[in-house]
Amino acid sequence: PSLVGSEMCIRDSVITALINGETRNIKYNHLNSVSVTQGQQINIGDVIGLTGNTGNAADPDVIPHIHLQVFNSNWSQSLNPEDYLTTKFDSNYNPISNNCQ
Protein backbone atom coordinates (compact mmCIF):
# COMPACT_ATOMS: atom_id res chain seq x y z
CA PRO A 1 0.00 0.00 0.00
CA SER A 2 1.02 3.58 -0.41
CA LEU A 3 0.21 6.44 1.91
CA VAL A 4 -0.63 9.69 0.15
CA GLY A 5 -1.36 12.71 2.30
CA SER A 6 -2.25 12.62 5.94
CA GLU A 7 -4.14 14.29 8.72
CA MET A 8 -2.91 14.07 12.27
CA CYS A 9 -4.97 14.73 15.33
CA ILE A 10 -2.40 14.52 18.11
CA ARG A 11 -4.97 13.50 20.73
CA ASP A 12 -6.26 10.54 18.70
CA SER A 13 -3.14 9.85 16.59
CA VAL A 14 -5.11 9.33 13.38
CA ILE A 15 -3.73 9.26 9.86
CA THR A 16 -6.07 9.50 6.90
CA ALA A 17 -4.38 7.72 4.02
CA LEU A 18 -5.06 6.84 0.42
CA ILE A 19 -4.16 3.16 0.13
CA ASN A 20 -4.50 1.51 -3.27
CA GLY A 21 -6.99 4.20 -4.27
CA GLU A 22 -9.20 3.88 -1.17
CA THR A 23 -9.34 6.25 1.80
CA ARG A 24 -8.53 4.64 5.14
CA ASN A 25 -8.42 6.12 8.63
CA ILE A 26 -5.62 4.52 10.61
CA LYS A 27 -5.66 5.04 14.36
CA TYR A 28 -2.56 4.52 16.47
CA ASN A 29 -3.16 4.18 20.21
CA HIS A 30 -0.54 4.53 22.98
CA LEU A 31 2.02 6.63 21.10
CA ASN A 32 4.44 8.40 23.43
CA SER A 33 5.19 10.98 20.75
CA VAL A 34 3.94 11.93 17.30
CA SER A 35 6.49 12.79 14.59
CA VAL A 36 4.16 14.17 11.90
CA THR A 37 1.95 17.24 11.71
CA GLN A 38 -1.57 17.77 10.39
CA GLY A 39 -1.59 18.01 6.60
CA GLN A 40 1.92 16.60 6.21
CA GLN A 41 2.42 14.15 3.34
CA ILE A 42 3.86 10.84 4.51
CA ASN A 43 5.34 7.90 2.67
CA ILE A 44 5.87 4.23 3.41
CA GLY A 45 8.70 3.89 5.91
CA ASP A 46 8.29 7.34 7.45
CA VAL A 47 8.30 7.43 11.25
CA ILE A 48 4.93 8.74 12.43
CA GLY A 49 5.49 8.33 16.14
CA LEU A 50 7.07 6.33 18.92
CA THR A 51 5.30 3.50 20.70
CA GLY A 52 4.62 3.88 24.35
CA ASN A 53 2.17 3.17 27.13
CA THR A 54 -0.20 6.11 27.36
CA GLY A 55 -3.84 6.21 28.45
CA ASN A 56 -5.11 2.97 29.97
CA ALA A 57 -1.72 1.36 29.26
CA ALA A 58 0.18 3.82 31.48
CA ASP A 59 0.73 1.24 34.22
CA PRO A 60 4.51 0.83 34.76
CA ASP A 61 4.09 -2.95 34.47
CA VAL A 62 2.72 -2.63 30.91
CA ILE A 63 5.27 -3.08 28.13
CA PRO A 64 5.26 -0.18 25.60
CA HIS A 65 3.14 -1.22 22.63
CA ILE A 66 0.78 0.07 19.97
CA HIS A 67 -2.82 -0.67 19.08
CA LEU A 68 -3.46 -0.25 15.37
CA GLN A 69 -7.02 0.21 14.11
CA VAL A 70 -8.05 0.69 10.48
CA PHE A 71 -11.43 2.09 9.41
CA ASN A 72 -13.08 2.95 6.12
CA SER A 73 -13.35 6.58 4.99
CA ASN A 74 -16.42 7.47 7.09
CA TRP A 75 -15.43 5.40 10.17
CA SER A 76 -18.50 3.13 9.79
CA GLN A 77 -16.54 -0.09 9.28
CA SER A 78 -13.57 -1.48 11.18
CA LEU A 79 -11.11 -3.31 8.91
CA ASN A 80 -8.53 -5.97 9.69
CA PRO A 81 -5.20 -4.15 10.31
CA GLU A 82 -3.26 -7.23 9.20
CA ASP A 83 -4.45 -6.56 5.65
CA TYR A 84 -2.36 -3.36 5.70
CA LEU A 85 0.85 -4.66 7.26
CA THR A 86 3.81 -5.78 5.18
CA THR A 87 4.67 -8.44 7.76
CA LYS A 88 2.15 -10.81 9.31
CA PHE A 89 2.66 -13.17 12.21
CA ASP A 90 1.45 -16.66 13.11
CA SER A 91 -0.09 -17.55 16.48
CA ASN A 92 3.42 -17.81 17.99
CA TYR A 93 4.31 -14.30 16.70
CA ASN A 94 6.69 -15.66 14.05
CA PRO A 95 6.76 -13.55 10.85
CA ILE A 96 5.04 -15.09 7.83
CA SER A 97 4.66 -13.95 4.22
CA ASN A 98 1.44 -12.18 3.22
CA ASN A 99 1.97 -10.97 -0.37
CA CYS A 100 1.32 -7.37 0.70
CA GLN A 101 3.01 -4.93 -1.68
Order of alpha helices (4+ residues) and beta strands (2+ residues): beta-beta-beta-beta-beta-beta-beta-beta
